[in-house]
Amino acid sequence: MKTCRLILEPQSAFGTPLAGDTLFGQLCWTLRRQLGKQRLDSLLDGYTAGRPFVVVSDALPVGYLPLPTLPSSYWSKPPQAEIDVKQLKKKRWLPLADLARPLAEWQQLAHSDAETVQAITGGLASAHTERAQPHNTINRQTGTTGTGAFAPYTQAQQWFAPGMRFHLYVVFDEARLKQAEFRAALSAIGQTGYGRDASIGMGKFSLRTDADDEPLAAVHNQQANAWLTLGPVAPQGLGFAPERSYYQPLTRFGRHGDIAVHSGNPFKRPVLLARCGSVFSAERVASSGDPWIGQGLTGVSDSMPETVHQGYAPALGIHLPPTGAS
Protein backbone atom coordinates (compact mmCIF):
# COMPACT_ATOMS: atom_id res chain seq x y z
CA MET A 1 0.00 0.00 0.00
CA LYS A 2 1.24 3.49 -0.88
CA THR A 3 0.40 6.75 0.84
CA CYS A 4 0.21 10.18 -0.68
CA ARG A 5 -0.84 13.59 0.59
CA LEU A 6 -2.80 15.90 -1.71
CA ILE A 7 -3.87 19.53 -1.34
CA LEU A 8 -7.47 20.60 -1.90
CA GLU A 9 -8.54 24.22 -2.32
CA PRO A 10 -12.26 25.00 -1.87
CA GLN A 11 -13.80 26.93 -4.75
CA SER A 12 -17.36 27.28 -3.44
CA ALA A 13 -19.52 26.80 -0.38
CA PHE A 14 -20.05 23.25 0.93
CA GLY A 15 -23.26 21.59 2.06
CA THR A 16 -21.48 18.49 3.39
CA PRO A 17 -18.27 18.42 5.49
CA LEU A 18 -15.25 16.94 3.69
CA ALA A 19 -15.26 13.63 5.57
CA GLY A 20 -13.22 10.63 4.43
CA ASP A 21 -16.01 8.05 4.49
CA THR A 22 -18.43 10.32 2.61
CA LEU A 23 -15.77 11.19 0.05
CA PHE A 24 -15.06 7.47 -0.43
CA GLY A 25 -18.70 6.84 -1.34
CA GLN A 26 -18.70 9.57 -3.99
CA LEU A 27 -15.32 8.31 -5.22
CA CYS A 28 -16.82 4.86 -5.87
CA TRP A 29 -19.62 6.35 -7.98
CA THR A 30 -17.10 8.43 -9.93
CA LEU A 31 -14.85 5.41 -10.57
CA ARG A 32 -17.88 3.50 -11.79
CA ARG A 33 -18.61 6.21 -14.35
CA GLN A 34 -14.99 6.58 -15.44
CA LEU A 35 -13.77 2.96 -15.35
CA GLY A 36 -17.00 0.95 -15.53
CA LYS A 37 -19.00 -1.15 -13.09
CA GLN A 38 -16.92 -4.28 -13.72
CA ARG A 39 -13.71 -2.49 -12.74
CA LEU A 40 -15.32 -1.05 -9.59
CA ASP A 41 -16.59 -4.51 -8.61
CA SER A 42 -13.03 -5.78 -9.01
CA LEU A 43 -11.66 -2.98 -6.83
CA LEU A 44 -14.23 -3.72 -4.12
CA ASP A 45 -13.40 -7.45 -4.09
CA GLY A 46 -12.15 -8.21 -0.57
CA TYR A 47 -13.09 -4.77 0.75
CA THR A 48 -14.89 -6.16 3.80
CA ALA A 49 -12.14 -8.77 4.35
CA GLY A 50 -9.38 -6.30 5.21
CA ARG A 51 -8.26 -5.57 1.64
CA PRO A 52 -9.29 -1.99 0.82
CA PHE A 53 -8.16 -0.64 -2.54
CA VAL A 54 -8.14 2.93 -1.18
CA VAL A 55 -8.54 4.60 2.23
CA VAL A 56 -9.32 8.32 2.38
CA SER A 57 -8.82 10.70 5.32
CA ASP A 58 -10.88 13.70 6.34
CA ALA A 59 -9.75 16.99 4.84
CA LEU A 60 -7.32 18.47 7.41
CA PRO A 61 -5.92 22.02 7.46
CA VAL A 62 -2.64 22.15 5.53
CA GLY A 63 0.28 21.54 7.89
CA TYR A 64 -1.84 20.20 10.76
CA LEU A 65 -3.08 16.95 12.23
CA PRO A 66 -6.00 16.51 14.67
CA LEU A 67 -5.06 16.81 18.33
CA PRO A 68 -5.55 13.31 19.79
CA THR A 69 -8.75 12.70 21.75
CA LEU A 70 -7.16 12.05 25.16
CA PRO A 71 -8.09 12.63 28.81
CA SER A 72 -6.67 15.79 30.36
CA SER A 73 -4.34 13.66 32.52
CA TYR A 74 -2.13 13.10 29.48
CA TRP A 75 -1.45 16.80 28.99
CA SER A 76 1.13 18.77 30.96
CA LYS A 77 -0.35 21.57 33.05
CA PRO A 78 0.63 25.21 32.44
CA PRO A 79 1.18 27.50 35.45
CA GLN A 80 -2.06 27.88 37.39
CA ALA A 81 -2.38 31.57 36.55
CA GLU A 82 -2.28 30.81 32.82
CA ILE A 83 -4.93 28.06 32.68
CA ASP A 84 -7.89 28.99 30.48
CA VAL A 85 -9.98 25.87 30.06
CA LYS A 86 -12.22 27.41 27.40
CA GLN A 87 -9.23 28.38 25.27
CA LEU A 88 -7.61 24.96 25.70
CA LYS A 89 -10.77 23.24 24.44
CA LYS A 90 -10.59 25.29 21.24
CA LYS A 91 -7.09 24.02 20.48
CA ARG A 92 -7.71 21.02 18.25
CA TRP A 93 -5.06 21.18 15.50
CA LEU A 94 -1.46 20.10 16.07
CA PRO A 95 1.21 21.56 13.74
CA LEU A 96 3.12 18.84 11.90
CA ALA A 97 6.34 20.54 12.97
CA ASP A 98 5.55 19.79 16.63
CA LEU A 99 4.96 16.05 16.27
CA ALA A 100 8.51 15.34 17.47
CA ARG A 101 7.83 17.11 20.78
CA PRO A 102 6.70 15.03 23.81
CA LEU A 103 3.01 14.13 23.64
CA ALA A 104 2.34 15.83 26.99
CA GLU A 105 3.13 19.20 25.37
CA TRP A 106 0.85 18.78 22.35
CA GLN A 107 -2.21 20.46 23.80
CA GLN A 108 -0.31 23.65 24.62
CA LEU A 109 1.30 23.60 21.16
CA ALA A 110 -2.02 23.04 19.35
CA HIS A 111 -3.87 25.77 17.48
CA SER A 112 -7.50 26.82 17.39
CA ASP A 113 -9.49 27.10 14.15
CA ALA A 114 -8.78 30.82 13.94
CA GLU A 115 -5.05 30.31 14.52
CA THR A 116 -4.83 27.66 11.77
CA VAL A 117 -6.59 29.98 9.30
CA GLN A 118 -4.19 32.80 10.14
CA ALA A 119 -1.19 30.50 9.69
CA ILE A 120 -2.45 29.17 6.32
CA THR A 121 -4.00 32.27 4.75
CA GLY A 122 -2.30 35.10 6.62
CA GLY A 123 -5.72 36.55 7.45
CA LEU A 124 -7.88 36.69 10.57
CA ALA A 125 -11.01 34.60 10.13
CA SER A 126 -12.68 31.43 11.33
CA ALA A 127 -11.97 28.16 9.51
CA HIS A 128 -15.46 28.29 8.03
CA THR A 129 -18.57 30.41 8.30
CA GLU A 130 -21.99 28.77 8.35
CA ARG A 131 -24.77 30.62 6.58
CA ALA A 132 -28.43 29.80 6.04
CA GLN A 133 -29.42 29.62 2.38
CA PRO A 134 -33.15 30.19 1.72
CA HIS A 135 -34.96 27.82 -0.67
CA ASN A 136 -38.43 27.91 -2.18
CA THR A 137 -40.62 25.22 -3.70
CA ILE A 138 -43.23 26.56 -6.08
CA ASN A 139 -46.71 25.05 -6.32
CA ARG A 140 -47.30 24.93 -10.09
CA GLN A 141 -51.07 25.15 -9.60
CA THR A 142 -50.95 28.40 -7.66
CA GLY A 143 -47.62 29.77 -8.89
CA THR A 144 -46.53 30.54 -5.32
CA THR A 145 -45.11 28.94 -2.23
CA GLY A 146 -47.45 27.70 0.48
CA THR A 147 -47.55 25.34 3.43
CA GLY A 148 -46.36 21.77 3.92
CA ALA A 149 -44.18 20.62 1.02
CA PHE A 150 -44.35 24.12 -0.50
CA ALA A 151 -43.23 26.02 2.60
CA PRO A 152 -40.00 28.06 2.24
CA TYR A 153 -37.04 26.57 4.09
CA THR A 154 -33.34 27.14 4.70
CA GLN A 155 -30.28 24.88 4.56
CA ALA A 156 -26.85 25.49 6.07
CA GLN A 157 -23.86 26.24 3.84
CA GLN A 158 -20.21 26.27 4.92
CA TRP A 159 -18.01 29.01 3.45
CA PHE A 160 -14.26 28.68 3.96
CA ALA A 161 -11.86 31.57 4.45
CA PRO A 162 -10.28 32.81 1.16
CA GLY A 163 -7.01 30.98 0.54
CA MET A 164 -7.86 28.09 2.89
CA ARG A 165 -6.28 24.79 1.87
CA PHE A 166 -6.61 21.24 3.13
CA HIS A 167 -4.45 18.12 3.19
CA LEU A 168 -6.02 14.83 2.14
CA TYR A 169 -4.16 11.65 3.12
CA VAL A 170 -4.79 8.72 0.81
CA VAL A 171 -3.63 5.11 1.21
CA PHE A 172 -4.09 3.04 -1.93
CA ASP A 173 -3.10 -0.29 -3.43
CA GLU A 174 -1.19 0.76 -6.55
CA ALA A 175 -1.43 -2.75 -7.97
CA ARG A 176 -5.21 -2.29 -8.17
CA LEU A 177 -5.70 1.49 -8.48
CA LYS A 178 -3.09 3.79 -9.98
CA GLN A 179 -2.49 7.17 -8.39
CA ALA A 180 -3.33 8.80 -11.73
CA GLU A 181 -6.73 7.04 -11.75
CA PHE A 182 -7.47 8.19 -8.23
CA ARG A 183 -6.44 11.76 -8.99
CA ALA A 184 -8.61 11.81 -12.12
CA ALA A 185 -11.62 10.68 -10.11
CA LEU A 186 -10.94 13.17 -7.31
CA SER A 187 -10.51 16.01 -9.81
CA ALA A 188 -13.84 15.09 -11.40
CA ILE A 189 -15.54 15.28 -8.00
CA GLY A 190 -14.02 18.71 -7.43
CA GLN A 191 -15.27 19.95 -10.80
CA THR A 192 -18.82 18.58 -10.55
CA GLY A 193 -19.24 19.18 -6.80
CA TYR A 194 -19.08 17.14 -3.62
CA GLY A 195 -21.93 16.29 -1.28
CA ARG A 196 -25.28 17.97 -0.87
CA ASP A 197 -26.44 20.47 -3.48
CA ALA A 198 -23.54 19.77 -5.82
CA SER A 199 -26.05 20.11 -8.69
CA ILE A 200 -26.56 23.80 -7.84
CA GLY A 201 -22.86 24.70 -7.58
CA MET A 202 -21.81 23.64 -4.09
CA GLY A 203 -18.94 21.42 -2.99
CA LYS A 204 -16.45 22.45 -5.67
CA PHE A 205 -12.69 22.29 -5.06
CA SER A 206 -9.47 22.27 -7.06
CA LEU A 207 -6.72 19.69 -6.69
CA ARG A 208 -3.10 20.82 -6.66
CA THR A 209 -0.85 19.02 -9.13
CA ASP A 210 1.92 18.33 -6.60
CA ALA A 211 1.73 15.52 -4.01
CA ASP A 212 3.85 14.22 -1.15
CA ASP A 213 4.64 10.50 -1.16
CA GLU A 214 4.70 8.44 2.03
CA PRO A 215 3.99 11.41 4.36
CA LEU A 216 2.93 9.22 7.31
CA ALA A 217 6.11 7.14 7.25
CA ALA A 218 8.15 10.34 7.65
CA VAL A 219 6.42 11.25 10.94
CA HIS A 220 5.78 7.74 12.31
CA ASN A 221 7.10 7.40 15.88
CA GLN A 222 9.56 4.51 16.08
CA GLN A 223 8.35 3.76 19.63
CA ALA A 224 4.71 3.86 18.54
CA ASN A 225 2.24 1.86 20.61
CA ALA A 226 -0.99 3.51 19.43
CA TRP A 227 -2.70 4.74 16.28
CA LEU A 228 -3.97 8.30 15.76
CA THR A 229 -6.78 8.20 13.19
CA LEU A 230 -7.14 10.78 10.41
CA GLY A 231 -10.78 10.01 9.61
CA PRO A 232 -13.85 8.19 10.95
CA VAL A 233 -13.10 4.54 11.72
CA ALA A 234 -14.88 1.34 12.76
CA PRO A 235 -12.56 -0.25 15.37
CA GLN A 236 -15.03 -2.81 16.73
CA GLY A 237 -13.62 -6.27 17.32
CA LEU A 238 -10.10 -5.47 16.10
CA GLY A 239 -8.34 -6.25 19.39
CA PHE A 240 -7.36 -2.76 20.56
CA ALA A 241 -6.79 -2.28 24.29
CA PRO A 242 -10.05 -0.73 25.55
CA GLU A 243 -8.48 0.75 28.70
CA ARG A 244 -5.99 2.74 26.61
CA SER A 245 -8.12 3.67 23.62
CA TYR A 246 -9.89 7.03 23.49
CA TYR A 247 -12.44 8.33 21.01
CA GLN A 248 -15.66 10.25 20.48
CA PRO A 249 -18.50 8.29 18.86
CA LEU A 250 -20.01 9.34 15.56
CA THR A 251 -23.30 8.03 14.16
CA ARG A 252 -23.35 8.37 10.38
CA PHE A 253 -26.85 8.59 8.89
CA GLY A 254 -25.92 7.97 5.28
CA ARG A 255 -27.84 8.01 2.04
CA HIS A 256 -27.08 6.90 -1.48
CA GLY A 257 -25.88 9.33 -4.11
CA ASP A 258 -25.72 9.42 -7.90
CA ILE A 259 -28.29 7.22 -9.70
CA ALA A 260 -29.10 5.32 -6.47
CA VAL A 261 -31.01 8.39 -5.29
CA HIS A 262 -33.81 7.11 -7.56
CA SER A 263 -33.74 3.57 -6.15
CA GLY A 264 -36.94 4.14 -4.16
CA ASN A 265 -35.14 4.03 -0.82
CA PRO A 266 -31.96 6.14 -0.83
CA PHE A 267 -31.46 5.96 2.94
CA LYS A 268 -28.89 3.67 4.57
CA ARG A 269 -28.86 2.11 8.01
CA PRO A 270 -27.02 4.19 10.67
CA VAL A 271 -23.36 3.31 11.15
CA LEU A 272 -21.49 3.77 14.45
CA LEU A 273 -17.93 5.07 14.02
CA ALA A 274 -15.19 6.76 16.04
CA ARG A 275 -14.41 10.34 15.02
CA CYS A 276 -11.22 11.60 13.40
CA GLY A 277 -8.49 12.10 16.04
CA SER A 278 -9.28 8.91 17.96
CA VAL A 279 -6.48 6.97 19.65
CA PHE A 280 -6.39 3.15 19.65
CA SER A 281 -3.69 1.33 21.57
CA ALA A 282 -1.99 -1.84 20.41
CA GLU A 283 0.86 -3.88 21.84
CA ARG A 284 3.03 -2.92 18.90
CA VAL A 285 2.64 -0.58 15.92
CA ALA A 286 5.19 -1.48 13.26
CA SER A 287 6.39 1.24 10.91
CA SER A 288 6.45 -1.34 8.10
CA GLY A 289 2.73 -2.07 8.50
CA ASP A 290 -0.03 -0.53 6.44
CA PRO A 291 -0.75 3.02 7.70
CA TRP A 292 -4.47 2.44 8.24
CA ILE A 293 -6.78 0.72 10.69
CA GLY A 294 -10.43 -0.26 10.71
CA GLN A 295 -12.66 -2.43 8.57
CA GLY A 296 -14.98 -2.30 5.59
CA LEU A 297 -18.67 -2.34 6.53
CA THR A 298 -21.55 -3.93 4.66
CA GLY A 299 -25.23 -4.59 5.33
CA VAL A 300 -25.94 -0.86 5.36
CA SER A 301 -28.49 -0.74 2.51
CA ASP A 302 -31.72 -2.56 1.72
CA SER A 303 -32.06 -1.17 -1.79
CA MET A 304 -28.43 -2.01 -2.75
CA PRO A 305 -27.19 -4.98 -0.64
CA GLU A 306 -23.74 -4.79 -2.29
CA THR A 307 -23.13 -1.34 -0.77
CA VAL A 308 -20.08 -0.93 1.48
CA HIS A 309 -19.12 1.87 3.87
CA GLN A 310 -15.57 3.00 4.57
CA GLY A 311 -14.83 1.97 8.14
CA TYR A 312 -11.10 2.31 7.46
CA ALA A 313 -9.02 5.41 8.22
CA PRO A 314 -5.42 6.43 7.52
CA ALA A 315 -3.56 6.37 10.81
CA LEU A 316 -0.31 7.66 12.27
CA GLY A 317 1.73 5.71 14.81
CA ILE A 318 2.26 7.70 18.04
CA HIS A 319 3.79 6.88 21.41
CA LEU A 320 1.24 6.96 24.23
CA PRO A 321 2.96 7.17 27.66
CA PRO A 322 2.10 4.35 30.12
CA THR A 323 0.41 6.86 32.42
CA GLY A 324 -0.98 10.33 31.94
CA ALA A 325 1.09 13.40 32.73
CA SER A 326 0.82 14.60 36.28
N, C-alpha and C positions, 0 to 999 in steps of 0.2 A: 504494500500500500504506500502511495506517495502522498505528501501533504504540500499544499501550496496556500499562499495567502494573497488574496486579491483585494483591490480597493474599489468600493462603490461610492458614487457621488449622486445623491438624490437630485432629481430634476423637476420634481413636482411634489405636491402633498401626498400623503399616504393615508389609506383607510385601514390598513392592516399592519401591525408592527412587523419588522423584518426579522422573523423568527426562523430558526433553522429547519424545524419540522414542517412548517407551513411552506417554506421555500422549496423543500424537497418535493412536496406534493405537486407544486406547480412545475417543478423541473421535470417530473415524470411525464406530465401531460405534454410539455414542450418536446421532450425527447421522442415521445410517441409520434408527434406531428413531423419532426425532422428526420427521424431514423426509421419509423415504422413500428407497428405494434409488435411484430415478431421480434425485433431487436430489443424493445423494452422488456418483453417477456423473458428474453434471454438474460438481460441485465438483472432482472428481479429474481432469477432462479437462485435459491439458497438465501434469499434476503432474510427470512425469518429463522434461518439456521446458523446465524453468526457470520454470514458472508455478504456484507453490504458492498455494492459496487461504488457507492459514494456516500459520504457522511458530511453534512453541511452544518456549520455553526450559526449562531445568531450573528447579526451584524453588530460589531463592537466598534466603539470610537477608535480611530486610527491611533496606534501607539499605546493602547490601553487593553487590559484584561479585566474581567470582573473581579472585584474584591471577594475572596472566598466567604461563603456563608458559614461563619464560625461563632461559637459563644464568645462573649466578651472576655472570658478568662484567658483566651489565647492571645489577646492584644496587650502590649505593654501600656502602662498607665502614664499619661503626662502628669506634670505637677498639678496638684489639686486645684490651684488657682486658675489653671488654664483649661480645665475640663468643661466642655460644652457638649452635652450629650446630643442635643438637637443637631449641631453641626457635624458631629461624628457620624450620625446616622445618614447624613447626606453624602458622605464620602463612600462611593461605591465603585470607583474605577482606579485600578492600580497601574501606574506607568510601567511599561515594559522595562524601562531602564532600572527600575527598583526591584525587579524580581530577585536579584542576587542578594539583596539585603535580608536580614533575619525576618522570618515570618511575623514575629511579634511586633515588628515595626510597621507592617504593611498598612494597618488602619490609619496611622498618623501620616503616612506618605501618600495615601489615596486622595483622589480628587473628587469633587462634586460634579454634577452635570455642568454647571456654569463654568467651573474651572477647566473642564475638558474642552468645552467649546472655545474658551479663550485661548487655550494652548493650541488648538487645531486651526482656528480661523483668525485668531488675533483680535476678535471682537468680543464684546460683552453681551451675552444672550444666553437663554436657556437652550438645552440640547434640542428641544422641540417645543412648539407652541400648539396647543390643541384649540381648534376653532369649530364652532357649530355651523354646518352648511345646511341651509334650508332646502327642502325639496317639496315639490307639489305633484299631485296626481290629479289629472283632469278627467272629470266625468264627461264622456263624449256626448251624452244625451243632454246635459245642461250647459256644457261648455265652461264649467267652473269647478272649483274644488268643493268639498262638502264635508260630510262626517264619515266615520268608519274608515273604509279603505281609501276614501278620497280626502281624508283630513291631511292638511299640511304637516310635515314632520321635519326633524333635523337629524343629521348624522355627524359624528365627530370626524375631523380631519387633523392629521398631524403635519405641521409645517416645520421643516428643519432650518436651522440657522444657515444663512448664505455661506458657502464654502465648507460646510460640514462634510466630512468623509468618514467612511466606515471600513474596517477590515472584515473580511469574510474568510474564515479558515475552512479549507476543504480537504478531506481525506478521500482518495479515490484509488480504485484498482486499475492501474494503467493498462493491464492486460485485457481488461473488459471495456473500459471507457477512457478514451484518450483525453488529455487535458484540452486539446483544441475542440473536441466535441462538447465537453462540458462548458467551455467558455462561449461557444456559439449558442448553446441553449440559454445560458445565463444572460448573454447580450440580448437575445430575443425577448426574454422576460422583461428586461429593462426598457426595451423599446416599445413593447405592447402594453406594459403595465403589470404590476404585481398586486395581488390581493383584491380587496373589495373596491368596486367602482373603477377598475382598470379600464372598462369600456368607455368611461367618460373622462379619461385623462389622468387618473390618479395612479400612484405607485410606479412612476417612471424613474429610472436611474441609469447612469452611464457607468461603464466598466473600464477601468484604466487598463492600458495595454501591458504594463509591466506587472510582474508577479514575483513573490519571494518563494523559493523552494525550501522545503523542510524547515519551516519557521519554528515548529514546536520542538524539534530535536535540538535546536540551538539554545533553547532556554530550559530544557528538561533538567531537573535537579538529579544529580547522580546518586543522592541518598534518598530518592523519592520513595515514600511509603503510602502515598495517597494520590488520587486523581482530582484535579480541578476541572469541572466541565465547562465547555464553552457554548452550550446550548441545552435545551430540554432533553432529558434522558429518562429511560425506563430501567432502573437498576434492580427491579424485583427479582429475587431468586438467583442473583449472580455471585453470591458468596462474600459480599463486602461486610466488614466488621460493623455491626449496627451501633455499637457503643462509641465508635470513633468516625461515624459518618454523619454529615450535617447537610441539611437541605431545606428548601421551602417547597411545599407541594404546589403543583399546577394542574388544574383540570382543563383539558383541551376539549372544547365542544366544536368539533370539526364539521365541515360540510364539503361535499364534492365540488369541484370546479369544472371548467371547460364544458364538454358536451354532456357530462354526467349530471349537470344541473337540471337537465330535462329528463332524468331517469324516472321521475315520479316521486322519488324520495331522496333528496340530495343530502339529507342529514346523516351524520355518522354517530356511532355510540361514543359517549364520553371516554376519554383516555386520561389516566392518572400518571403524571410525570413529575420529575424533580426539576426545578427551575435552573436556568443558567447560573453558574457560580457555585453549584453544589460541590461538596467534598465527600469522596468515598474512599475509605481506607482499605488497603490490602496489605498482606504480609510483605509483598515485594512488588515493585513497579519497575519493570525492566525497560531501559531506554531503547532496546532493540525491538520491543513489542509494538504492536499497532497503536497509534496515538488516538484511540477512541475507546469508549466503553458503551455498554447498553445492549439493546436487542431490538430486532425488527418485530413490529406488532401486526397481528392480523385479527380477523373477526370483528372489524370495526364498522362494517357496512352490510346492510341487508340487501340493498339494491345491486351492489357489486362485491360479491364475496371474495374476489381476488384482491381487493384493496389492501394495501399495507400502510402502516404509519411509521415514520422515522422515530424509533425509540433509542437510536444511537446518538452520540454527541462526540465531537472532537474533544480531547482531554489532554491536559498538561500534567506531567508528574511533578508533585511538590513534596517537600518534607514537612510532615506534621509532627511537632514535638510530642514526646510521650505524655506530657502534662501541659496544661495551659500556663501562660505567663502569670506570674504572681503580681 
